[in-house]
Amino acid sequence: MNELYPIGDVARRTGLNVSAVRFYADEGIVPPSGFSEGGFRLYDVTAIARLELVRTLRDLGVCSTNVRREHDAEPQNSRRTDKSMTTGRPPTAVSAICRR
């Protein structure tokens, strides 16, 4: 059972606004899991968990550039497909907090 959720539901579940979810998708940080027949973005629970992680890192002061750098540096085969976002190693983005 791999249920997909529309962007409005995802925004409510993650505490982000719809434009932030779109921004992270457009930047390639958390791409949509699929699209509806009408072309609307849809997200599964793994993408929602990643968005929650992005929101938490943002709240800690990590900028989206460093979040994306961590995402890009993570090997494809180490990315988890379950609800957990851990890869068995500490995230390097956390140690690279942006200076304002």
TAQUISUL-V304624 format. One record per pair of residues at least 6 apart in sequence whose C-alpha atoms are under 8 Angstrom apart, sorted by the first residue. I is the first residue (numbers start at 0). J is the second residue. Records with the same first field share a line. If there is no record, write none. Layout:
I: J, J
//
This chain:
1: 43, 44
2: 43, 44
3: 32, 33, 41, 42, 43, 44
4: 41, 42, 43
5: 39, 40, 41, 42
6: 17, 20, 39, 40, 41, 42
7: 17
9: 42, 47
10: 16, 17, 20
12: 47
13: 47, 50, 51, 54
14: 51, 54
15: 54
20: 50
23: 29, 30
24: 30, 31
27: 67
28: 66, 67, 70
29: 46, 49, 50
30: 46
31: 40, 41, 42, 46
32: 40, 41, 42, 43, 46
33: 40, 41, 42
34: 40, 41
35: 41
44: 82
45: 80, 81, 82, 83, 84
48: 82, 83, 84
49: 84
52: 84
53: 66
56: 62, 66, 93
57: 63
60: 96, 97
61: 92, 93, 95, 96, 97
62: 96, 97
65: 92, 95, 96, 97
66: 92
68: 92
69: 90, 91, 92
77: 86
78: 84, 86
79: 85, 86
//
